[in-house]
């Protein structure tokens, strides 16, 4: 099967490195382009990158020349690890030029015509693509985004419950790893021996509005939010990788703890049914131990793509409470975007990019 040529925007940063790592030897995609800012362009990837991942830089990428940000890159799909402040303009320019853009940035997540996608949760929201292209005058290109790295594990745990019992309200408290701030991230004197009860001005807002968008219904033109009342408290903690969220939940139809466990255990999302390369199986790993999940022990479940959930118990204020965890730079960032592209590939939504894989340079 021919592979589709892909590139990474912002390839030298922490999330860009994850993209590079996950795309090496991918069965659907051939990573041919690494692009970054002016200070990196023209250098070899090895020279331009402070490689921070534990696995070595893939040898065949080390000598690739870092390309400038240009709409003449020799690939068809782009995975964007750009900072939000520059992503908005550049991602739109690339989509207008005919590229498929899979973004980890927050710039377009809440655009009415852009799918904010978790493949297990809302694959039907891809019906926004046709309207997006017509609305923006894009013949071929498009933008699909993945959500905030804290909203992902919370939404994964809520999805099978909301479908069966209708979630009405959530109190969610996050304990977010320092890697969520990028590299070099949070200064050590701030993070060590400390909990910082502030992540970013918009972080708690994102958990609320993004979760409601993903659990909402798309009519093909926009998404009607789910209407769940969410009170989020976001904290930075001295953990390298892995975001933990404690959640208390109120339901319209009151389930027992057994009902909730059954809903989690029997959930069979589309990516797992399709056997997508990065889809963890199971999507939810249920931990029965009273002290799990924990970042150090559980963040790499499903090669960093699974969501771990545990400590299910009654809540004296709402109905139930539990703890949920996911790897923030794999599932919560680069891996989420790659899985989005895998889903579209499996559904035939990238077929027009396959046809020109050997020669295509978007106009």
N, C-alpha and C positions, 0 to 999 in steps of 0.2 A: 504494500500500500504506500503510495507516495506521501511524503510528509509535507506539511505546510511550513514555509519559512516564517520564523517569528523573530522578534527583537525585544529587547528590554530597554525601557527608558528609565534613566536614573540608575544605571546598572552598577555603579560603584558603591552605592549606599547599602545599608544593612538589608533592606527589603529587596533591593536589586540583586544582591548576592544570593538571597534565598531563591529568587526567580531563576537565576543562573543555575543554581544547584538542582532545582526541581525539574528544569527543562533539559538537562543533560540526558541523552539517550531516551528521550520521551517517544513513545510509540506513534504519536500523532504529529508532533511538532519538531522542527529542526531549528535550533537556536543559531542564527547566523549573524545577528546584529546586536552589538552592545553600544548603547548611546548614552551620553552624559553631558554635563555642562562644559563650558569653554575651557575650564582649567584642566579637564581630563582628556578632551578630544585630541586625537593624534598620538596619544601614548598607547603602549600595550596595556591590556587589561591588568596584567600583573603590576606594572609600574604605576598605574592610575589608582589602584584599589588597595586599601588597607583591609585585607581579608580577615574577617572576625569570626567566621564559622569554624566549628571544630574539625569538620572534614576538609581536606586540602582543596584548593582551587582546582577545578577540572583542568587537566594538563592541556587539552586542545583549545581551551578558552584563554589560557594565560597569554598567548602570543597574539590574540586578536586585537586589532586596532580599535580603540574606542572612537565611535563615530560622533560627529556633531549632531545637534538637534536640528533635523531637516526633514521635510516631507518628501525626500527622495531616497529614503532608506530602502535597501534591497531586501524587503520582506513584505508579508501581507498582513500579519497580525502583530500587534504591539501590546506588551504587558507593561503597564505604567506604574513605576515606583517613584514618580515625581512628587516633590513637595506640593501640598495643596495650593500654595500661593502661585505656583507656575503651572500646575496641572490644568486648571480651568481653560486657559487659552490654548495651550499646546495640544491637549487631548481633542479639543474641538477642531483645531487645524488639521490634525492627523485624520480624524474621522471624515472631515470634509474632503480630504485628499484621497479617500478611498480605503483607508486602513480600518481593520477591526481593532478596536481599542478596548482592552480589559484593564480597568483601572482599580488600583488599591487606594487612590487618593479620595479625599472627601469632597472635591470641588463639584461633582455632578450628581452625588448620591441622591439628593432630594429634588432634582429636576423632575417635573411631572412625567416627562416622556422617557426617562432613563430607568431601566430595571436595576433595582438594588437587590442583588441576587445571592441567595444561598441555595444551591441546587436541590438540597434535601427539603427545603422549606417552601419555596415559591417558584418552581420552574415555569409555571404558567405565566409569570410576569414578563417572560420574553415576548409575549404578544404585544408589548409596547414598541418593539423594534420597528415595525412597519410604519407606525405613526411617527416615531422619532425621525426616521429617514424622510418621510413626506413633509413633516413639520419643519425640518431644518434644511431641506433641499439636498440631502445627501443621497446619491444614487446607490452607493455600495457600502460605504463606511458606516460605523455605528460606535456607540459607547455603551459598555455594560460595566457596572461597578460592583465591588464587594463591600460589605459593611464594616463599620467600626469593630475593632478586635474584641471589645467587651460585649457589644450587642450580639455577636455571633454565638458564643456558648449559651447565653441567656435565651436567645431565640430558638436555638436547637432544642433545648430542654422544654421550652414552652409549646413548641409546635404540635406534637401529638396530643398534648393536654388541651390546648385551645380547640383543636378540631373536635374532640370528644366532649369536653365539659365547659367550654367557653370561659376563657380567662377574663376576669373583670378588673382586677387590680394586682399590682406587683410592687413590693418594696425590695429593691435590689442594691446590695452593697458590694462594690468591687474592691479587690486587692490586686492591683495591676503591677506586672513585672517592669523593671527599669528598662528593659529592651524595648518596651512600647514607646519610649521617648526617642527612639533612634540611637545612632552612635555619634558622639560619646555619651549622649543621654543625660541622665540626672547626675550632677556632681556627687562624688563619693561622700563628701562631708555632709551633704544633705540627706543621702539615702541610708548610709550605714547607721545602725542603732536607731532607726527612726521609721515612722509612718507619716507620709505627707498626705493630708486630707484634701488635696487639690491636684488634679491632673492637668486640666486645661479648662479654659472658660466655657468651652462648648461640649466638654466630654459628657456630662450628665444629660445635657439636652440631646446629644446623639443617641444615647442609650434609649431614651424615650421615643423620639420621633422615628428613628431607624427601625426599632423593633416593631412599632405600630405600622410602618410602611410595609415591612416584609410579611407581617401577619395579616395585612389587609387584602382587598380584592381588586384586581386589575380589570378594567373594562376595555383594555386595548388602547386607551388614550391617556389614562392616568390611574392612580391607585387610590381607592377609598381606604383610609387608615382603619385599623382594627378598633380603635376607640378604647384601648386599655389604659387605665390610669396607672402610670409608672412613676414611682418615686425612687430616683437613683442617687446613690452616694458613691463617688469614685475616689479611690485612694491609691497612692503609689507606695509600694512596699519593697524591701530589699531582697527581691527574688530576680534571678537573671531572666528566665523565660517562664511563661505560664500565667495566665490571668484567671483568678478565682472570683466567682460571684456567689454570694449567699442570697437566696431569694425566698421571700414569703409571698404566697399567692392566694388570691380569693377567686372562687369560681361561681358561675351562675348555677350550674348543675353540680351539686356537691359530691365529689368522688371520695371513695375510701382510699386509704393508702394502698391497698391491694389493687384498686382500679387504676391508680396512677402507675404503679409498677407494671401492670399488664399493658397499659398504653405505651410505656417506654419500651418494654421488651418486644412487643409485637409490631412496632413501627418499622415499616419497610419502605424507605424513601426511594425515589426514582434512580438516583445515581448508583445505589447499591444493587437495584434490580438490573441496571444496565452493565454493571461490572466495570465502571469507569476506572482508569488506572490509579487515580489518587483517592477514590472514594473509600473511606474506611468501612469495614464490615465487622462488627456492627457500627452504625453511625453513633449510637449512644452506648458507652461502656458504663454499666451500672456497678458501682462499688458498694458492697454490703458491709464492709468494715466501718466501725464507728468513727475512725479518724481519716477517712479518705473521701474525696480525692485530695491529693497533695501535688503541688507543682513538680517537685523533684522526682516523685515516683510515678506520676500519671501524665505528664505533659507530652511524652513521646508515644502515647497509645495510638495505634493505627498510623504509625510513622508520622506522628504529630498532627494528624488530620482528624482524629476521633475527639468527641466531646465526652468527658467523664462526669458522671453525676452520682451523688451519694448523700448520706445523712438525711434521708427522707423521714420526716416526722411531723406530727401535728403542730399547728401554729395557734397560739392562744389569742392572737390578734386577728389574723386572717384565717385561712383554712389549713394550708400545709406550708412546710418550709424544706429547703434542700440546698445543697452546695453543688456548683457546677464549675468545670474547669476546661480550658482549651489552651493549646500552644498559640501564643499571640503572633509570632512571626511566621508560623507555618499555616495553621488553619485560619488564623486571624488576619493574615496578610497575603503573602505570595501564593501559598497553597490554595487559598480560597479563590483567587483569580484564575489559577490554572484549572481548577475543577470547573469553574464557570465555562471556560473555553472547551474543556472536555465534553461537557454536557451539550453544548451547541454543536460540536463536531459529531457526537453520536446521534443527534437529532437531524443531521443533514443541513443545519443552518450555516455551516461554513463551506458547503460544497463549491460555491462559486469562487472561493479562495484557493481551492485545490487545483482548479483547472489551469492556473497560471503559475503554479508553484515554482517552476524552474526558471521562469523569465520575468515574473511580474514585478514591476516597480510602479506603484500607484501613481497616477497622473496628478 
